Every structure is written in C-alpha cells, then in structure tokens.
Amino acid sequence: MEEADFVLADVHSPPVGKPTVVLSTDSVYSDRDQTTKVRPKGRMKEEDPILIPSVLDQRCGEVIACVSVEHAYCMTEDSTLILRCFETYGPRIKTGFIASLFKGDSLPLYRPGYQVRTFLYEDDFLFMFERMVTRFLKGQIVGIFNVGSEEEVSLKRLYETFQQLDTTKPIVEARAPRAYRWWVVPDLTRVQALTQWTSSKTIRAGLWDLQSQGFRDDHE
C-alpha cells in the first residue's frame, strides 16, 4: 500500500526504492541460547542476537525469511523504519492468537502453562504506529523498533480469564513441542521514549471489550 510520503510493506515485500515502513514480527526472536537451552526470562531487545536453535524448528523458515527481508531493507540507500510487531488483537483483527480463542472449541495449553506472552490492543498499536511514522517522516528515526505490550501474561492466566467469558470452553493440556518458545516479551524502552506511550488497556479489559462489541458472534 503506497502512501503520500512512504510505502507500507511487510516481510513478503521486496524493497521498492522509496522511504518504507516495514511491518515485521516477533518471530525473529528466540528465547534460547546457542546451545538451544532456554535462557533466563528477559525482555527481547532490538539488538538481541537472532538465533535459530535447529533446522528442525518449525519456525526456522519464517525466521530466515523475516531476517532476510529486514536485512535487505536495511542495506538500501532509502530510509527504512522496521517495526517488529508482537501479538496484536482487536475488533478489526480477525486472525491471530486472541481471535483463535474465540473461534476454537477448546483452549489448547502446553504444560505447565507458564509460558509468557504479551498482547497489544489495536488502538494502542495505532497510537504507537502513528507517532513512530511521524518521527520517521521528519527524518528523526530509522532502523528497527519493537512494538508490543508491556503487560506480561502467562497463557494459563489468560485462559482462566477467557473462561470467565465462555465457561463452555475447556482447557486442554498437551506436551509442548521441542522448539516451543516459552517466553516472548518485548523490550519497549526505545519506542516508549519516542512515543511517551503506556498501555491503555489490559488483556482482561480488551477481552471484555471484544465480547461487548460482538466479536464472539463474528467468529461463529
């Protein structure tokens, strides 16, 4: 999609020779070290090493694709803003993790359920996006920035909260895959300093808003 002063692209789009805002994903981050051991939990910084634990990792292809496109854009002579977007949800977002909870018959959970994620409401995403792009177009920033929520939520707690909306969906536990990411938490130091943003909606409030707006009915 072309805008007046820049192009909005994603990781499937090649460089176009124009100032570009690229929407990347958190898939470039790993919670493991070079020996494939899970590292102590911490927030993922933009400069953190991007690790692919194994070619057997189901995410391997996605990681390589994202990193390759980010690199291609960074090597162009045109200015580029890359936003690594962590999980985002809202009434206009019909795909993703939160949408899958509304659509599914159950709540699948890998034991023991303490994996940590963050979930950013779409209004907060748009707030951050607008301010980052404004600074980008003024020539004040370029490079890679995380965009996500500062609220860390275990999936077990998320599912228990969701069950308060829909008591008919059971939590179904299963064994986690070998390459499963146990924590995916962004470091938002840089983007918060630029936007003066703080989260306006907790995941609990966001789920209740979706229910009140008929999001459940949209997915039946």
C-alpha positions as CSV (number, residue, x, y, z in Angstrom):
1,M,0.0,0.0,0.0
2,E,1.6,3.3,-1.0
3,E,1.1,6.5,1.0
4,A,2.0,10.0,0.0
5,D,5.4,10.0,1.6
6,F,6.3,6.4,2.2
7,V,5.4,2.8,1.3
8,L,3.9,0.4,3.9
9,A,5.4,-3.0,3.4
10,D,5.6,-6.4,5.2
11,V,8.2,-9.2,5.2
12,H,6.8,-10.5,2.0
13,S,7.5,-7.3,0.1
14,P,10.8,-6.5,-1.7
15,P,12.4,-3.1,-1.4
16,V,10.9,-0.5,-3.7
17,G,13.3,2.4,-3.8
18,K,11.3,4.7,-1.6
19,P,11.2,5.5,2.2
20,T,9.5,2.5,3.6
21,V,7.8,1.4,6.9
22,V,8.2,-2.4,7.2
23,L,5.9,-4.4,9.5
24,S,8.0,-7.3,10.7
25,T,7.2,-9.8,13.5
26,D,8.5,-11.1,16.8
27,S,9.3,-14.4,15.1
28,V,12.9,-13.2,14.7
29,Y,13.5,-13.6,18.4
30,S,14.4,-16.8,20.3
31,D,14.3,-17.5,24.0
32,R,17.2,-19.9,23.6
33,D,21.0,-19.6,23.5
34,Q,23.5,-21.1,21.1
35,T,23.3,-24.5,22.9
36,T,19.4,-24.5,22.5
37,K,18.9,-24.1,26.2
38,V,16.2,-21.8,27.3
39,R,17.7,-18.6,28.6
40,P,16.7,-16.9,31.8
41,K,13.5,-14.9,31.1
42,G,14.1,-11.3,30.0
43,R,12.8,-8.7,27.6
44,M,13.8,-9.0,24.0
45,K,15.8,-6.0,22.8
46,E,16.1,-5.0,19.1
47,E,19.9,-5.7,19.2
48,D,19.4,-9.2,20.8
49,P,21.0,-12.0,18.7
50,I,18.6,-13.7,16.4
51,L,19.0,-17.4,17.0
52,I,17.6,-20.4,15.1
53,P,18.0,-23.3,17.5
54,S,17.7,-26.0,14.9
55,V,16.6,-26.5,11.3
56,L,14.0,-28.9,12.8
57,D,12.4,-25.9,14.4
58,Q,9.1,-25.3,12.6
59,R,9.7,-21.6,12.8
60,C,13.0,-21.9,11.0
61,G,11.8,-20.9,7.6
62,E,9.7,-18.0,8.9
63,V,12.7,-16.7,10.9
64,I,15.1,-16.8,7.9
65,A,12.5,-15.0,5.7
66,C,11.9,-12.2,8.2
67,V,15.6,-11.7,8.9
68,S,16.5,-11.7,5.2
69,V,13.9,-9.1,4.3
70,E,14.9,-6.9,7.3
71,H,18.5,-7.1,6.1
72,A,17.6,-6.2,2.5
73,Y,15.7,-3.1,3.6
74,C,18.5,-2.0,6.0
75,M,21.0,-2.3,3.1
76,T,19.1,0.0,0.8
77,E,20.0,3.7,0.4
78,D,16.4,4.7,1.1
79,S,15.4,5.3,4.7
80,T,13.6,2.5,6.4
81,L,11.6,2.1,9.6
82,I,11.2,-1.6,10.7
83,L,8.5,-2.3,13.3
84,R,8.8,-5.7,14.9
85,C,5.2,-6.2,16.0
86,F,4.4,-8.5,18.9
87,E,0.9,-10.1,19.2
88,T,-1.8,-7.5,18.5
89,Y,-5.5,-8.0,18.7
90,G,-8.8,-6.0,18.5
91,P,-12.2,-5.9,16.9
92,R,-10.8,-5.4,13.4
93,I,-8.2,-8.1,13.6
94,K,-9.8,-11.4,12.6
95,T,-6.6,-13.5,12.8
96,G,-4.0,-14.2,15.4
97,F,-3.9,-15.8,18.9
98,I,-6.8,-14.0,20.6
99,A,-9.1,-14.5,17.6
100,S,-8.3,-18.2,17.7
101,L,-9.6,-18.4,21.3
102,F,-13.0,-17.0,20.2
103,K,-13.1,-19.4,17.2
104,G,-11.9,-22.6,18.8
105,D,-13.9,-25.2,20.7
106,S,-11.3,-25.5,23.4
107,L,-8.3,-23.7,24.9
108,P,-5.1,-25.7,24.0
109,L,-2.4,-25.3,26.6
110,Y,1.1,-26.7,26.6
111,R,2.0,-27.9,30.1
112,P,2.6,-26.4,32.6
113,G,1.0,-23.3,31.2
114,Y,3.5,-20.7,32.5
115,Q,4.7,-19.6,29.1
116,V,4.6,-15.8,28.9
117,R,3.3,-13.6,26.1
118,T,2.2,-10.0,25.6
119,F,-0.9,-8.8,23.8
120,L,-1.3,-5.3,22.4
121,Y,-4.8,-3.9,21.8
122,E,-5.2,-2.4,18.3
123,D,-5.9,1.1,19.5
124,D,-2.6,1.1,21.3
125,F,-0.8,-0.2,18.2
126,L,-2.3,2.6,16.1
127,F,-1.2,5.2,18.6
128,M,2.4,3.9,18.6
129,F,2.4,3.4,14.8
130,E,1.2,7.0,14.1
131,R,3.8,8.6,16.3
132,M,6.7,6.4,15.1
133,V,5.8,7.1,11.4
134,T,5.5,10.8,12.1
135,R,9.0,10.9,13.5
136,F,10.3,8.7,10.7
137,L,8.9,11.1,8.0
138,K,10.5,14.0,9.8
139,G,13.9,12.2,9.5
140,Q,14.2,11.8,13.2
141,I,14.4,8.0,13.4
142,V,15.3,5.0,11.2
143,G,16.1,1.4,12.0
144,I,14.4,-1.4,14.0
145,F,11.9,-0.9,16.9
146,N,9.8,-3.3,18.9
147,V,6.1,-2.6,19.1
148,G,4.1,-4.5,21.7
149,S,2.6,-4.5,25.1
150,E,4.3,-4.1,28.5
151,E,1.8,-6.4,30.3
152,E,3.3,-9.9,30.7
153,V,0.6,-12.7,30.8
154,S,1.0,-16.4,31.3
155,L,-1.2,-18.4,29.0
156,K,-2.6,-20.3,31.9
157,R,-3.9,-17.0,33.4
158,L,-5.1,-15.8,30.0
159,Y,-7.2,-18.9,29.5
160,E,-8.6,-18.7,33.0
161,T,-9.6,-15.1,32.3
162,F,-11.1,-16.2,29.0
163,Q,-13.2,-18.9,30.7
164,Q,-14.9,-16.1,32.6
165,L,-16.3,-15.0,29.3
166,D,-17.1,-18.5,28.0
167,T,-17.4,-21.3,30.5
168,T,-18.1,-23.9,27.8
169,K,-14.5,-24.0,26.5
170,P,-12.3,-26.4,28.4
171,I,-8.6,-26.0,28.8
172,V,-7.0,-29.0,27.1
173,E,-3.4,-29.6,28.1
174,A,-0.7,-31.2,25.8
175,R,3.0,-31.7,25.7
176,A,5.0,-28.8,24.2
177,P,7.0,-29.2,21.0
178,R,10.8,-29.3,21.4
179,A,11.3,-25.9,19.8
180,Y,8.4,-24.1,21.5
181,R,9.2,-20.5,22.7
182,W,8.4,-20.3,26.4
183,W,8.6,-16.5,26.7
184,V,8.1,-13.8,24.1
185,V,8.4,-10.4,25.8
186,P,9.5,-7.2,24.1
187,D,11.8,-4.6,25.5
188,L,9.9,-1.3,24.8
189,T,12.5,1.1,26.2
190,R,13.3,2.8,22.9
191,V,9.8,3.0,21.5
192,Q,8.3,4.3,24.8
193,A,11.0,7.0,25.0
194,L,10.0,8.2,21.5
195,T,6.2,8.0,21.8
196,Q,5.6,8.5,25.5
197,W,3.2,5.6,25.2
198,T,1.9,3.5,28.1
199,S,-0.7,0.7,27.6
200,S,-4.3,1.9,27.8
201,K,-5.9,-1.5,28.1
202,T,-5.1,-4.7,29.9
203,I,-5.7,-8.0,28.3
204,R,-8.7,-8.6,30.6
205,A,-10.3,-5.2,29.6
206,G,-9.5,-6.0,26.0
207,L,-11.3,-9.3,26.0
208,W,-14.3,-7.8,27.7
209,D,-14.4,-5.1,25.0
210,L,-14.3,-7.7,22.2
211,Q,-17.2,-9.5,23.8
212,S,-19.3,-6.3,24.2
213,Q,-18.6,-5.4,20.5
214,G,-19.9,-8.8,19.3
215,F,-16.5,-10.2,18.4
216,R,-17.7,-13.6,19.5
217,D,-20.6,-13.6,17.1
218,D,-18.4,-12.6,14.2
219,H,-16.5,-15.9,14.6
220,E,-19.4,-18.4,14.9
